[in-house]
Every structure is written in structure tokens, then in C-alpha cells.
Amino acid sequence: NPLGTILDKETLKDILRFINDKNIHLVCDEIYAATAFSQPSFISISEVKSEVVGCNDDLVHIVYSLSKDLGFPGFRVGIIYSYNDAVVNIARKMSSFGLV
């Protein structure tokens, strides 16, 4: 998300319904999550998915990095949040340094 734009709650719900209907994965880049926004305010996909009936948690993955919100270019600390064990295991193998 190079523009730092955010989506409203209803759009996020529509996206979740779509990925569940089509059985495709959604990777949400929430790299600007702690940046101050005016309107609409930031809402995480994790807050919305509990409101979508029948949402398959295994299809939703969130990535985040400290470098944008903290203004640390080059500070390589990233986070992947997923309920999908296969995705988490692959991410562990891709790490070049270590895991927390």
C-alpha cells in the first residue's frame, strides 16, 4: 500500500465475503496501521472478520512492519499474523535472522 490509503469497514466486509466465496487468500498489508488518519479512521481486517458470518480464518493473513510507523527506514522488523499453520511454517523458513 504505497499510498497509505485505508478502506472502510463495509468494503473490508465485502472483501472478506468475496475471498470466502472464491476460497482465495487475503494478505492485508497494515504497514501504516499506527499512522494518524483523519477520516475514515483505520480499522484492521482482524476487527472486521469476526463480524462476517462463516469467515474462514485460514484465508486471512496480516503483515506489518515497524519501519513506516516509527520512521525507521532500514529497520527490518516485520510481523506476519495468520491462523493458517502452513503459512506460518513457511514464513518461519523464510526468515533470514530469527523469530520472536
GROMACS elastic network, one bead per residue, 0.5 to 0.9 nm:
[ bonds ]
;  ai    aj funct       b0    kb
    1     4     6  0.56203   500
    1     5     6  0.69999   500
    1     6     6  0.88221   500
    1    29     6  0.67332   500
    1    30     6  0.81642   500
    1    31     6  0.78064   500
    1    32     6  0.84756   500
    2     5     6  0.81037   500
    4    31     6  0.82408   500
    4    32     6  0.62112   500
    4    35     6  0.88186   500
    5    32     6  0.86662   500
    6    30     6  0.89868   500
    6    32     6  0.89100   500
    6    37     6  0.87206   500
    6    40     6  0.76415   500
    6    41     6  0.80103   500
    6    42     6  0.63972   500
    6    43     6  0.80897   500
    7    10     6  0.83068   500
    7    11     6  0.62625   500
    7    12     6  0.65333   500
    7    40     6  0.78808   500
    7    41     6  0.89481   500
    7    42     6  0.76593   500
    7    43     6  0.78161   500
    8    11     6  0.54914   500
    8    12     6  0.63909   500
    8    13     6  0.88479   500
    8    40     6  0.66001   500
    8    41     6  0.80199   500
    8    42     6  0.77936   500
    8    43     6  0.72728   500
    9    12     6  0.51433   500
    9    13     6  0.62535   500
    9    14     6  0.87286   500
    9    43     6  0.69038   500
    9    44     6  0.87391   500
    9    45     6  0.84396   500
    9    48     6  0.68558   500
   10    13     6  0.50204   500
   10    14     6  0.62244   500
   10    15     6  0.86709   500
   10    48     6  0.88351   500
   11    14     6  0.50303   500
   11    15     6  0.62386   500
   11    16     6  0.86852   500
   12    15     6  0.50519   500
   12    16     6  0.62447   500
   12    17     6  0.86882   500
   12    44     6  0.88414   500
   12    45     6  0.66962   500
   12    48     6  0.70283   500
   12    49     6  0.84263   500
   13    16     6  0.50773   500
   13    17     6  0.62253   500
   13    18     6  0.86050   500
   13    45     6  0.84568   500
   13    48     6  0.65355   500
   13    49     6  0.71919   500
   13    51     6  0.79451   500
   13    52     6  0.65363   500
   14    17     6  0.51274   500
   14    18     6  0.61680   500
   14    19     6  0.87545   500
   15    18     6  0.50362   500
   15    19     6  0.62288   500
   15    20     6  0.85713   500
   15    26     6  0.85545   500
   16    19     6  0.52837   500
   16    20     6  0.61515   500
   16    21     6  0.85545   500
   16    26     6  0.80518   500
   16    45     6  0.86555   500
   16    48     6  0.86353   500
   16    49     6  0.70289   500
   16    52     6  0.72959   500
   16    55     6  0.70509   500
   16    56     6  0.88976   500
   16    60     6  0.83607   500
   17    20     6  0.52063   500
   17    21     6  0.60913   500
   17    22     6  0.86290   500
   17    52     6  0.72131   500
   17    53     6  0.86756   500
   17    54     6  0.87599   500
   17    55     6  0.73485   500
   18    21     6  0.51172   500
   18    22     6  0.61361   500
   18    23     6  0.81891   500
   18    24     6  0.84515   500
   19    22     6  0.51382   500
   19    23     6  0.54485   500
   19    24     6  0.50295   500
   19    25     6  0.65007   500
   19    26     6  0.69014   500
   19    55     6  0.89380   500
   19    56     6  0.89854   500
   19    59     6  0.76124   500
   19    60     6  0.88341   500
   20    24     6  0.67551   500
   20    25     6  0.84223   500
   20    54     6  0.80529   500
   20    55     6  0.63684   500
   20    56     6  0.65305   500
   20    59     6  0.76479   500
   21    24     6  0.81688   500
   23    56     6  0.86518   500
   23    59     6  0.74892   500
   24    59     6  0.65373   500
   25    58     6  0.79714   500
   25    60     6  0.60443   500
   25    61     6  0.76480   500
   26    59     6  0.60027   500
   26    60     6  0.50003   500
   26    61     6  0.60979   500
   26    62     6  0.82909   500
   27    59     6  0.83651   500
   27    60     6  0.62509   500
   27    62     6  0.57166   500
   27    63     6  0.71489   500
   28    31     6  0.89279   500
   28    44     6  0.87668   500
   28    45     6  0.73291   500
   28    60     6  0.76388   500
   28    61     6  0.61261   500
   28    63     6  0.61467   500
   28    64     6  0.86085   500
   29    32     6  0.82477   500
   29    33     6  0.89529   500
   29    61     6  0.87050   500
   29    62     6  0.60819   500
   29    63     6  0.50470   500
   29    64     6  0.62199   500
   29    65     6  0.89873   500
   30    33     6  0.52308   500
   30    34     6  0.88120   500
   30    44     6  0.74569   500
   30    45     6  0.87975   500
   30    62     6  0.68271   500
   30    63     6  0.60944   500
   30    64     6  0.53366   500
   30    65     6  0.81016   500
   31    34     6  0.81230   500
   31    35     6  0.88298   500
   31    63     6  0.70799   500
   31    65     6  0.55068   500
   31    66     6  0.75131   500
   31    67     6  0.83102   500
   31    68     6  0.65187   500
   31    69     6  0.72529   500
   32    35     6  0.52917   500
   32    36     6  0.85977   500
   32    64     6  0.80261   500
   32    65     6  0.84232   500
   32    66     6  0.89639   500
   32    68     6  0.63635   500
   32    69     6  0.58639   500
   33    36     6  0.82650   500
   33    42     6  0.66709   500
   33    43     6  0.81339   500
   33    44     6  0.76942   500
   33    64     6  0.80828   500
   33    69     6  0.73728   500
   34    37     6  0.87441   500
   34    42     6  0.83167   500
   34    68     6  0.89926   500
   34    69     6  0.58268   500
   34    70     6  0.86675   500
   35    42     6  0.87039   500
   35    68     6  0.82847   500
   35    69     6  0.56808   500
   35    70     6  0.87629   500
   36    41     6  0.82592   500
   36    42     6  0.84143   500
   37    40     6  0.71556   500
   37    41     6  0.57032   500
   37    42     6  0.68021   500
   38    41     6  0.60328   500
   38    42     6  0.88058   500
   39    42     6  0.83662   500
   40    43     6  0.87392   500
   43    46     6  0.83478   500
   43    47     6  0.68408   500
   43    48     6  0.77875   500
   44    47     6  0.54023   500
   44    48     6  0.68793   500
   44    62     6  0.89782   500
   45    48     6  0.51280   500
   45    49     6  0.60950   500
   45    60     6  0.83615   500
   45    62     6  0.79358   500
   46    49     6  0.55045   500
   46    50     6  0.72940   500
   46    60     6  0.84968   500
   46    62     6  0.81783   500
   47    50     6  0.64877   500
   47    51     6  0.78550   500
   48    51     6  0.54674   500
   48    52     6  0.70101   500
   49    52     6  0.53536   500
   49    53     6  0.82883   500
   49    55     6  0.64631   500
   49    56     6  0.87603   500
   49    57     6  0.79420   500
   49    60     6  0.86139   500
   50    53     6  0.74334   500
   50    54     6  0.89737   500
   50    55     6  0.74599   500
   51    55     6  0.84768   500
   52    55     6  0.56847   500
   55    58     6  0.88480   500
   55    59     6  0.84398   500
   55    60     6  0.89804   500
   56    59     6  0.58153   500
   56    60     6  0.75216   500
   57    60     6  0.55501   500
   57    61     6  0.83540   500
   57    82     6  0.79098   500
   57    83     6  0.60727   500
   57    84     6  0.74023   500
   58    61     6  0.78128   500
   58    82     6  0.71485   500
   58    83     6  0.54424   500
   58    85     6  0.82056   500
   58    87     6  0.88817   500
   59    82     6  0.83831   500
   59    83     6  0.82503   500
   59    84     6  0.73001   500
   60    81     6  0.87321   500
   60    82     6  0.65740   500
   60    83     6  0.76396   500
   60    84     6  0.81239   500
   61    80     6  0.70539   500
   61    81     6  0.57842   500
   61    83     6  0.75637   500
   61    84     6  0.80310   500
   61    87     6  0.84874   500
   62    79     6  0.79946   500
   62    80     6  0.56622   500
   62    81     6  0.50074   500
   62    82     6  0.64887   500
   63    78     6  0.72618   500
   63    79     6  0.55398   500
   63    81     6  0.63198   500
   63    82     6  0.87966   500
   64    77     6  0.86340   500
   64    78     6  0.56726   500
   64    79     6  0.50512   500
   64    80     6  0.65295   500
   64    81     6  0.84064   500
   65    68     6  0.68332   500
   65    69     6  0.78894   500
   65    75     6  0.87813   500
   65    76     6  0.75084   500
   65    77     6  0.57503   500
   65    79     6  0.60492   500
   65    80     6  0.88773   500
   66    69     6  0.58221   500
   66    70     6  0.58821   500
   66    71     6  0.79800   500
   66    72     6  0.73511   500
   66    75     6  0.73197   500
   66    76     6  0.76426   500
   66    77     6  0.59046   500
   66    78     6  0.65806   500
   66    79     6  0.85325   500
   67    70     6  0.55295   500
   67    71     6  0.55647   500
   67    73     6  0.53718   500
   67    74     6  0.68968   500
   67    75     6  0.54922   500
   67    76     6  0.68883   500
   67    77     6  0.71961   500
   67    78     6  0.84289   500
   68    71     6  0.51461   500
   68    72     6  0.65562   500
   68    73     6  0.70274   500
   69    72     6  0.79433   500
   70    73     6  0.86264   500
   71    75     6  0.89050   500
   72    75     6  0.53745   500
   72    76     6  0.86932   500
   73    76     6  0.81546   500
   80    88     6  0.77060   500
   80    91     6  0.77971   500
   81    84     6  0.89527   500
   81    88     6  0.79268   500
   82    85     6  0.75437   500
   82    87     6  0.70896   500
   82    88     6  0.66008   500
   83    86     6  0.89879   500
   83    87     6  0.82678   500
   83    88     6  0.78956   500
   84    87     6  0.54539   500
   84    88     6  0.64272   500
   84    89     6  0.87886   500
   85    88     6  0.50698   500
   85    89     6  0.60423   500
   85    90     6  0.85769   500
   86    89     6  0.51742   500
   86    90     6  0.62287   500
   86    91     6  0.86064   500
   87    90     6  0.52149   500
   87    91     6  0.61562   500
   87    92     6  0.86780   500
   88    91     6  0.50333   500
   88    92     6  0.62265   500
   88    93     6  0.88280   500
   89    92     6  0.51019   500
   89    93     6  0.65212   500
   89    94     6  0.88657   500
   90    93     6  0.51765   500
   90    94     6  0.63638   500
   90    95     6  0.89582   500
   91    94     6  0.50597   500
   91    95     6  0.64491   500
   92    95     6  0.54620   500
   92    96     6  0.89007   500
   92    98     6  0.83483   500
   92    99     6  0.72867   500
   93    96     6  0.80500   500
   95    98     6  0.62303   500
   95    99     6  0.73864   500
